[in-house]
Amino acid sequence: MKNMIFCSKKAKLFFPNGGIHPITNEVLAYVQLFCQSQEKWEPVLQQYLLGSDRAGTSISFSAEMVSMLKHLERKLRTNSKNYKDPALCYFSMMINRRYIQNFLEDMHLITYLSNDWVQNNKQKVQENFELYYRSSWNKVVDYLKLYNNESLVPAVDAESMKEKLILFNSHFKKICALQSTWFLFEEKIRKEIITSLENMLLPAYGKFIGKFQDVLAKDAYEYIEYGMFDIQARLNDLFRGSRN
């Protein structure tokens, strides 16, 4: 069964705009069936091990699930390396890991796994999110900083703030245009990621715009391209697979 899943054509598919990989669904469907048939799991397991170097090995039910999920992780990691954009590579790993977690929780299968596996997977989801954020959104938020990096003196110079806002507008537009083409049909995960982005971006943007208006007064509106609701609307359009 393992060889059939991981050597199938679906395991080798590549999606340029990301998404939940078919091999993830294949493995989780197998894991679900495996759990539902746990009273008959030994014959199933022997069929799975047949022909491998572990044939005849006594192995625990939980350990077999972990083995399948680890093999899935390796396949996903190999597949993600096909992406030229590092942000999409991290995004792909993050959403597939989060999907696995959600599936196991929703199907009440998480109890079959050790707490170590659960915590390790959550940690890797967070690590992938941070790497995705750092490789795409970090620079955008840096433009909103109100302090100079070296002296920590407030950057209230009107010209420097104009330049920062122009750069923010440009990069924000480019990232939204790109990442709105990425595809994520799992609405629950899509909302989780967007909420995380809102929590990081909106406070920084609101603080910057408030100070920008104080410094430039009525002239500020000549440079402000996005209101707070506009930022939220653009973020909410991410990962829909649209073509802007």
LUMTOR-92660 format. One line per field, with one value per residue (C-alpha): residue number from 0; residue in three letters; chain; x, y, z. Coordinates in steps of 0.1 Angstrom, whole numbers, plus 2048, in hexadecimal, padded with zeros to 3 digits. Layout:
! LUMTOR-92660
num: [NUM;...] $
residuo: [ALA;...] $
cadena: [A;...] $
x: [X;...] $
y: [Y;...] $
z: [Z;...] $
This chain:
! LUMTOR-92660
num: [0;1;2;3;4;5;6;7;8;9;10;11;12;13;14;15;16;17;18;19;20;21;22;23;24;25;26;27;28;29;30;31;32;33;34;35;36;37;38;39;40;41;42;43;44;45;46;47;48;49;50;51;52;53;54;55;56;57;58;59;60;61;62;63;64;65;66;67;68;69;70;71;72;73;74;75;76;77;78;79;80;81;82;83;84;85;86;87;88;89;90;91;92;93;94;95;96;97;98;99;100;101;102;103;104;105;106;107;108;109;110;111;112;113;114;115;116;117;118;119;120;121;122;123;124;125;126;127;128;129;130;131;132;133;134;135;136;137;138;139;140;141;142;143;144;145;146;147;148;149;150;151;152;153;154;155;156;157;158;159;160;161;162;163;164;165;166;167;168;169;170;171;172;173;174;175;176;177;178;179;180;181;182;183;184;185;186;187;188;189;190;191;192;193;194;195;196;197;198;199;200;201;202;203;204;205;206;207;208;209;210;211;212;213;214;215;216;217;218;219;220;221;222;223;224;225;226;227;228;229;230;231;232;233;234;235;236;237;238;239;240;241;242;243] $
residuo: [MET;LYS;ASN;MET;ILE;PHE;CYS;SER;LYS;LYS;ALA;LYS;LEU;PHE;PHE;PRO;ASN;GLY;GLY;ILE;HIS;PRO;ILE;THR;ASN;GLU;VAL;LEU;ALA;TYR;VAL;GLN;LEU;PHE;CYS;GLN;SER;GLN;GLU;LYS;TRP;GLU;PRO;VAL;LEU;GLN;GLN;TYR;LEU;LEU;GLY;SER;ASP;ARG;ALA;GLY;THR;SER;ILE;SER;PHE;SER;ALA;GLU;MET;VAL;SER;MET;LEU;LYS;HIS;LEU;GLU;ARG;LYS;LEU;ARG;THR;ASN;SER;LYS;ASN;TYR;LYS;ASP;PRO;ALA;LEU;CYS;TYR;PHE;SER;MET;MET;ILE;ASN;ARG;ARG;TYR;ILE;GLN;ASN;PHE;LEU;GLU;ASP;MET;HIS;LEU;ILE;THR;TYR;LEU;SER;ASN;ASP;TRP;VAL;GLN;ASN;ASN;LYS;GLN;LYS;VAL;GLN;GLU;ASN;PHE;GLU;LEU;TYR;TYR;ARG;SER;SER;TRP;ASN;LYS;VAL;VAL;ASP;TYR;LEU;LYS;LEU;TYR;ASN;ASN;GLU;SER;LEU;VAL;PRO;ALA;VAL;ASP;ALA;GLU;SER;MET;LYS;GLU;LYS;LEU;ILE;LEU;PHE;ASN;SER;HIS;PHE;LYS;LYS;ILE;CYS;ALA;LEU;GLN;SER;THR;TRP;PHE;LEU;PHE;GLU;GLU;LYS;ILE;ARG;LYS;GLU;ILE;ILE;THR;SER;LEU;GLU;ASN;MET;LEU;LEU;PRO;ALA;TYR;GLY;LYS;PHE;ILE;GLY;LYS;PHE;GLN;ASP;VAL;LEU;ALA;LYS;ASP;ALA;TYR;GLU;TYR;ILE;GLU;TYR;GLY;MET;PHE;ASP;ILE;GLN;ALA;ARG;LEU;ASN;ASP;LEU;PHE;ARG;GLY;SER;ARG;ASN] $
cadena: [A;A;A;A;A;A;A;A;A;A;A;A;A;A;A;A;A;A;A;A;A;A;A;A;A;A;A;A;A;A;A;A;A;A;A;A;A;A;A;A;A;A;A;A;A;A;A;A;A;A;A;A;A;A;A;A;A;A;A;A;A;A;A;A;A;A;A;A;A;A;A;A;A;A;A;A;A;A;A;A;A;A;A;A;A;A;A;A;A;A;A;A;A;A;A;A;A;A;A;A;A;A;A;A;A;A;A;A;A;A;A;A;A;A;A;A;A;A;A;A;A;A;A;A;A;A;A;A;A;A;A;A;A;A;A;A;A;A;A;A;A;A;A;A;A;A;A;A;A;A;A;A;A;A;A;A;A;A;A;A;A;A;A;A;A;A;A;A;A;A;A;A;A;A;A;A;A;A;A;A;A;A;A;A;A;A;A;A;A;A;A;A;A;A;A;A;A;A;A;A;A;A;A;A;A;A;A;A;A;A;A;A;A;A;A;A;A;A;A;A;A;A;A;A;A;A;A;A;A;A;A;A;A;A;A;A;A;A;A;A;A;A;A;A] $
x: [800;81C;82E;80D;807;82A;832;811;80F;7FE;81D;831;818;824;80D;81E;806;808;7EB;7E4;7F8;7E4;7FC;7F2;7CE;7D8;7EC;7D2;7B7;7CC;7D3;7AE;7A6;7C2;7B4;790;79C;7B3;7A3;7B0;7D0;7E9;7E0;7DF;801;810;804;813;835;835;854;865;883;86C;857;84C;855;83F;836;81E;7FF;809;82D;81F;80B;829;83D;824;822;848;84A;82F;843;862;84D;83F;860;86F;851;853;877;869;85D;875;865;871;851;83C;852;84C;828;823;832;81F;7FC;801;80D;7F0;7D8;7E6;7E1;7BE;7B4;7C1;7B0;78E;78E;798;7B7;7CF;7CD;7DE;7FE;816;817;83A;82F;812;828;844;82B;81D;840;849;828;833;856;84A;832;84F;865;849;842;867;86D;84E;83E;85A;868;846;841;864;85A;841;85A;85A;87D;89F;8B0;8D0;8C7;8A3;89B;877;877;860;870;855;86A;876;852;846;861;858;833;839;84F;835;819;82E;83A;818;807;820;81E;7F8;7F7;80E;800;7DC;7E6;7F1;7D5;7C8;7A5;7A5;792;79A;7C0;7BD;7AC;7C5;7E2;7D0;7C8;7ED;7F7;7DD;7E9;80D;805;7E7;7F5;815;803;7EA;806;81A;7FD;7F2;815;817;7F7;805;824;815;7F3;7DB;7F7;7F9;7DB;7EE;804;7EC;7E1;7D1;7BA;7B8;79A;7AC;7C9;7B1;79F;7C0;7CB;7AA;7AF;7CF;7D2;7B2;7C5;7B8;7CB;7CF] $
y: [800;818;813;816;838;847;83A;845;85F;876;876;885;8A1;8C5;8E3;904;918;902;8F2;8D2;8B7;898;881;891;887;864;85E;86D;858;839;843;848;826;817;826;81C;7F8;7F6;7D6;7C7;7DC;7BF;7AF;7D1;7D9;7B9;7C0;7E3;7D5;7B8;7BA;7D4;7D0;7D1;7B3;79E;7BB;7C1;7E6;7FB;80A;82D;828;81E;83E;852;840;848;86C;86F;860;879;896;88B;88A;8AC;8BB;8AD;8BA;8DD;8E1;8E4;907;922;93B;932;941;929;90C;915;91C;8FA;8E8;8FD;8F7;8D2;8CE;8E2;8CE;8AE;8BB;8C7;8A6;891;8A7;8A8;882;87C;86A;880;86B;84E;864;86D;88F;893;88F;8A8;8C2;8BD;8C2;8E2;8EF;8E8;8F9;918;916;914;931;946;93D;945;966;96F;967;97B;993;99C;9B7;9C6;9CA;9D9;9F6;9FF;A02;A24;A22;A22;A00;A0E;A2B;A22;A47;A4B;A4D;A6B;A7C;A82;A78;A58;A4F;A56;A3F;A23;A25;A25;A06;9F6;9FC;9ED;9CE;9C8;9C9;9B1;997;998;994;976;964;969;950;936;91D;911;902;8FA;919;912;913;930;945;93B;947;967;96F;96A;982;99C;99A;9A2;9BB;9D0;9DE;9E8;9F8;A0A;A18;A24;A34;A46;A55;A5C;A71;A83;A8D;A95;AA0;AA4;A9B;A78;A6D;A72;A54;A3E;A23;A0B;A10;9F6;9E5;9E5;9D2;9B9;9B4;9AE;995;983;97D;969;944;943;939;959;96B;990] $
z: [800;809;7E8;7D5;7E5;7E4;7C1;7B1;796;7AF;7C5;7A9;7A0;7A2;7A6;79D;7B3;7D2;7E5;7F8;7E5;7DA;7EC;80C;807;7FB;81B;832;822;828;84C;852;844;858;878;871;86B;889;895;875;873;876;855;844;853;847;824;826;832;81A;804;819;82F;84D;842;860;878;896;895;8A9;89A;8A4;896;875;872;87B;861;846;850;850;82E;822;831;81D;7FD;803;80B;7EB;7D7;7E7;7DA;7B7;7BF;7B5;7CD;7F1;7FF;7EB;7F6;81B;815;805;822;83B;82D;827;84B;858;843;851;874;86E;85D;879;893;880;87B;8A0;894;8A7;8C6;8B4;8B1;8CC;8DB;8CE;8AA;8AF;8BF;8A6;889;899;89D;879;86D;881;873;850;855;863;845;82D;83E;840;81B;80E;827;83E;826;822;847;84A;835;850;86C;87C;88A;87A;87F;88D;8A4;8AD;8A6;899;873;870;852;839;81A;829;834;810;802;81B;813;7ED;7F1;808;7EE;7D2;7E5;7F5;7D3;7C3;7DF;7E0;7BA;7BC;7DA;7CF;7B3;7CD;7D3;7F4;7F3;819;825;84A;844;82C;846;861;84B;842;866;86F;854;85F;883;877;85C;866;887;877;859;86F;885;867;856;876;879;854;856;874;861;83F;849;82B;813;821;80C;7EC;7F6;809;7F0;809;826;841;831;810;820;82F;80D;7FB;815;814;7EF;7F4;7EC;7D6;7B6;7A5;788;78F] $
